[in-house]
Amino acid sequence: MRDTSADRRRYDQATKALDAPLAIVDLDAFDANAESLERRAAGKPIRVASKSVRCRALLERALERDGFRGVMSYTLPEAIWLVRHGVRDVLVAYPSTDRAALAELASDPRLASAITVLVDSTAHLDHVDTSRAGGGERIRVCLELDTSYRALGGRVRVGPLRSPLRTPAQLAEAARSVTRRPGFRLVGLMAYEGHVAGVGDRVPGRPLRSAAVRLMQSASRAELAVRRAAAVEAVRAIEPDLEFVNGGGTGSVESTVAEEAVTEVAAGSGLFVPTLFDHYRSFTGRPAALFAQPVVRRPGVGVVTVLGGGYPASGVAGRDRLPTPELPAGLRYHRDEGPGEVQTPLIGTAADDLLLGDKVWFRHAKSGELCERFDRLHLVAGDQVVDTVPTYRGEGQTFL
């Protein structure tokens, strides 16, 4: 078991000259997580998901490793910005309707050769064409397969509501639409099984839910492996030179790369390991990204108040979307209060040992969203800050 008291001593020592609020990334943990992802990927390349990192220096650190290749970005303006800063392969994993960015993409050979956009309908192709503003570059296109699991004749549906393209026949028709259309080139297929990759199957204190999740995921993996293979075969019959088939995420690396049809896997949260990724049987990561809030009040015995901390994660609202007070161990939210916009009360016996100005270390529920709150990350090795690097926000970039 990880010695959290030793981690706290290291982080406090490394940042003793720095006032909180602040955010750190433990490089030893980050690198260990990257190595674990490579091992789990079993030789297939990992496309690093930028939305889970949102810091160019750490994206570059991951891409320097042999097992990582290319970036999966979340907006087209972000992809353009990354390519302008030297990234050579970016898949935009969500459709874009940004007319200015599409015009820039269609007018720049360097961008057009490095960026792949996602489409799931001819309407997306139409929008690109009406946005070209005279740009004649061929646009690299990736199609997305719906991965949701359906049972009882479709009456039960589990999985993200993403692409309308579900069957091999639908993918084949979409592929024909792209290949017949001047100005486009079909290069990839993507399928994100979020209900497997992003849902933990070992939830503490909820054995029945965990068992149900495992049953669902097992059935879904089996169904999807067959359907994804057929979809890839159908698309390759139309475009034999398909460059990549992307699938998975941090929580499904092993099962996704086991499919012969998949050529690469996406992962990003596995580098930082936020709290939503604590409850998987298939892997255990090391928390690498934390933020510290200072103690500013001592309202009473067993209670301290820290500055700020109200950084909930996106998704369905619930306590699992709240930051977790990690260090010192033994702190928790009061049942009637959560993390606040400007102050956060915490209770527990550990509160009595904290003084004004001491740091309480938190982990975010999700990964890259932490970087939307901080303009820099202090990179820690051992008990020293070895570098301080800007987040996207610190570079003046807010893509969403």
Steps between C-alpha positions, in 0.01 A plus 500: 500500500621849414646696793284812484677662795829479310333657196370783713847567644649506150237733360512734798879510483504560125254789524600649835601828334176515297164628620186302426276472307728314262508184291774242457578198288717232657732404214597167654133402513431646153783297345400184687144539371626552145708183528198311633288616205770387257515159665121468487495604133722201414688669217214688338552879494319724746348822372511740794168670574575869543179583689634288785833688515451859370867586539734504199811414701339183635352403164852528360639295789257219419569519126874463561432145615517216247150375580320827429422634153277790409248713688124468533376858538157628592459807275631599159646835620694302761627259232615792284679656797674172582619452143628859492709397803648189341253214546487304175195275541172615657161331489215734596275256682182710484333659195580866442273773368758776550492675162815707555701197609370289211593776254849512650532122477388496136747773406820371663685193362686444827181495704313289246771234504517479881137530615215252462143615566211284619176468305196278536270641232499670161382813683848523650654479154260769377599727788870458423442587136298812581775609741798457268507866392691404187737256670568203276693261725369144534361449848594183687186333637430245771163326542362411844325175588236500773616257769195496730381166630138412434297219650139380508444589139647846541277596793808517725787720388828558683777726375575850378257674264745583225490382139188399305716250306450162663494219244769397251260591220457852636877540532547376145248749364669782690835389362362514145373852565849612599692323223265626229527857618776723361713672760489223761708193580382221729788397726358361823228341706438573869287320759502613864348250742449747784277264701798263525795741496348757734297300753673328791407139573613487864304763691570491877197409705285420194561133416170451314557805280857390433384153399234649269759728339732205440220298338402793278858570398574136423195472277574833334865415429399175332230664288714796404802291400289321238324814378816713490685235299213484250485879477873526433474231234211684335685832499827346377310350208436858389824660621774233523761758606330584828784628721364428847220349705484672838320362801477487874617716783691472825261251658479260203854491360551123536170392349515756218852419380411129507276560197695438181299765315619776736834659405533757782346583836424840655592584859563810704338478843732212581791743511353715780271233659215709642261348753252366243771252399560360848252215467614266223601138544719498188752762610614721785660836425688749713335837562723748317303826489394674822408848608551668837274746680619692808342477843350843572272431799468268799130523593519243779628164614534259209425766239710711264401721211710524185488768233297408191496144372161495328620326185233242408556277199274484195248222456196390698504700823580300812749469784731297278550817291644697793870541574625267771701629797799267477773623734517500793293184517183510705334818374154503346216734410226574751176330396328838461782674312717422202794671333416867467570774251712698749530278806466135594449366854662162571449280802695215655758440770780603262359853509631556852861469386467762225606862545407811304684494168552121497415327176222249452557291187207400280452278198256597225230256395601530134833559336567803283218711642733591787704704252205724425535630858877559505730684261809299591607160628796453732681182397627306799775237502570353841464791741597776256318714247714444190298713258191715472308480172189675370170325451287581195344774711848630589574535130182701455311215335142416598366270231167422666 
